[in-house]
Amino acid sequence: MGDAGEIRWPRGILPSAPGSRTTRLELFYDLVFVFAFLNVTTVTAGSLDLRGLVRFLVVLALLWWCWSGFAALGNVIRTDQGLTPLIGFALAAAVFVLALSLPKAFVDHPGGLPGPVVFACCYFVVRATQVAVFLWAVRTDREVRRRMPVLILPLLIATGLILTAALVPQRFFEDGAESGVRATLWIAALGIEYGAGVAQHRAGWTVLSAGHWAERHALIIMVALGESIIALGLGPGPAAVPLTWPVIVAAILGIGVVAALWWAYFDTLALAMEQVMHRTRDPRTRAGLARDVYTFLHLPLITGVILFALGLKGLIHEGAAPGTPQWGVPLPGFDLLVLHGGVALYLLTLVLLAKRMLGATRWPSIGGVVLLVALVPAAARVPELAALGVLAVATVLVVTLQTTVDAPWRRHVRQVALEEQRAAEAEQTRWRGDYL
């Protein structure tokens, strides 16, 4: 995209700037996605098998693409100024209805509006509005006009496939085949949407504010980690849980895993990746990093956290239920795979992030992924709280070892981040003293 100063911006739309950060309105958008992630977890927990897992991954990928549209738009325009907040509120409502339709998105149930159609319509409204606002805002940019087909055609084809999935299968297929055809059409739509992301990079799209881009993705990781805490505490319903020692131990172990996952990403790696983005001046190189590291690789990062939340869901309530042995019963094999697999996927994605952005190989984390997979057979033979304890100890050990190995690099990255923070605070203090 051309220089913001060379574009004639429409009335009611203000351009962003290279030093912009996340706005409060963007945090409001994320609140809707908190509910969406939680609803995906709840729906999948009711049918935790291979088919349910595939549906979970497809729906999560579509939700992620909707969220990525908000992040990309907020990097170009000021989302809390002019007319943009009103548009944002309308889109947040559409995302909320989309999340409400998730239980009926694949298989419609009697009563109410058809869930697949509602899901398809909401997805189209969100994606079409995001693209339309972007095109309206930068319509005088010659580069944007040149690549307009790359923005519009994939959107129309992908949403057309999702709408077709909502309408056609129920008329021509039996119930079992209907959901399979619907999933196939959704996967095809995903391929088009994500393929368009690659094409947009080639067409000249870039990131205006590296700080905003990194911060937006870091905050959505925080949202996902928060969702795992909610899944641990809320369980299958609002019923009160008796405070027993197994309940307290399960709560501490669950928070221990979430804290370790937070540390593995936020303590140093997130800071280092943002610093690399700031140092990358070439627009095409920066766009490639933004696409690969944030748009694409943060999806499996989110997926790993929510899979872990899916494995946690109901664990405390089940352990405290009358008639359950004091430390629970062994977890079913699929539940255990989801629990360990979510943490393993998260750590593996961190390895890929470090390799793509920093060129570093994180051997302790690679060993941790192997360890988590190897521990599954042993964890299947012990009570569920003991299995959670094994997972917590292994995760904390891996993250601690990685932090120890990274110590010299960690000190440098965190010192640079602290100096940047102090410089920004000093500049803000000076400006406020002069003008407020």
GIFENJO-V678081 format. One record per backbone hydrogen bond with DSSP energy under -1.0 kcal/mol. NH is the residue of the N-H (numbers start at 1). CO is the residue of the C=O. If there is no record, write none. Layout:
BEGIN
NH;CO
NH;CO
END
This chain:
BEGIN
6;3
9;7
13;10
16;76
20;17
27;23
28;24
29;25
30;26
31;27
33;29
34;30
35;31
36;32
37;33
38;34
39;35
40;36
41;37
42;38
43;39
44;40
45;41
47;44
49;47
53;49
54;50
55;51
56;52
57;53
58;54
59;55
60;56
61;57
62;58
63;59
64;60
65;61
66;62
67;63
68;64
69;65
70;66
71;67
72;68
73;69
74;70
76;73
77;73
78;14
81;78
83;12
84;81
87;83
88;84
89;85
90;86
91;87
92;88
93;89
94;90
95;91
96;92
97;93
98;94
99;95
100;96
101;97
102;99
104;101
105;102
118;114
119;115
120;116
121;117
122;118
123;119
124;120
125;121
126;122
127;123
128;124
129;125
130;126
131;127
132;128
133;129
134;130
135;131
136;132
137;133
138;134
141;138
145;141
146;142
147;143
151;147
152;148
153;149
156;152
157;153
158;154
159;155
160;156
161;157
162;158
163;159
164;160
165;161
166;162
167;163
168;164
171;168
172;168
173;169
178;174
179;175
180;176
181;177
182;178
183;179
184;180
185;181
186;182
187;183
188;184
189;185
190;186
191;187
192;188
193;189
194;190
195;191
196;192
197;193
198;194
199;195
200;196
201;197
202;198
203;199
204;201
205;200
213;209
214;210
215;211
216;212
217;213
218;214
219;215
220;216
221;217
222;218
223;219
224;220
225;221
226;222
227;223
228;224
229;225
230;226
231;227
232;228
233;229
234;230
235;231
237;234
244;242
248;244
249;245
250;246
251;247
252;248
253;249
254;250
255;251
256;252
257;253
258;254
259;255
260;256
261;257
262;258
263;259
264;260
265;261
266;262
267;263
270;265
272;268
273;269
274;270
275;271
276;272
277;273
278;274
279;275
280;276
286;282
287;283
288;284
289;285
290;286
291;287
292;288
293;289
295;290
296;291
297;292
301;297
302;298
303;299
304;300
305;301
306;302
307;303
308;304
309;305
310;306
311;307
312;308
313;309
315;312
318;314
319;315
320;316
324;321
328;325
336;332
337;333
338;334
339;335
340;336
341;337
342;338
343;339
344;340
345;341
346;342
347;343
348;344
349;345
350;346
351;347
352;348
353;349
354;350
355;351
356;352
357;353
358;354
360;354
363;361
366;362
367;363
368;364
369;365
370;366
371;367
372;368
373;369
374;370
375;371
376;373
379;375
380;376
381;378
384;329
385;327
387;383
388;384
389;385
390;386
391;387
392;388
393;389
394;390
395;391
396;392
397;393
398;394
399;395
400;396
401;397
402;398
403;399
404;400
405;401
406;402
407;404
410;406
411;407
412;408
413;409
414;410
415;411
416;412
417;413
418;414
419;415
420;416
421;417
422;418
423;419
424;420
425;421
426;422
427;423
428;424
429;425
430;426
431;427
432;428
433;429
434;430
435;431
436;432
END
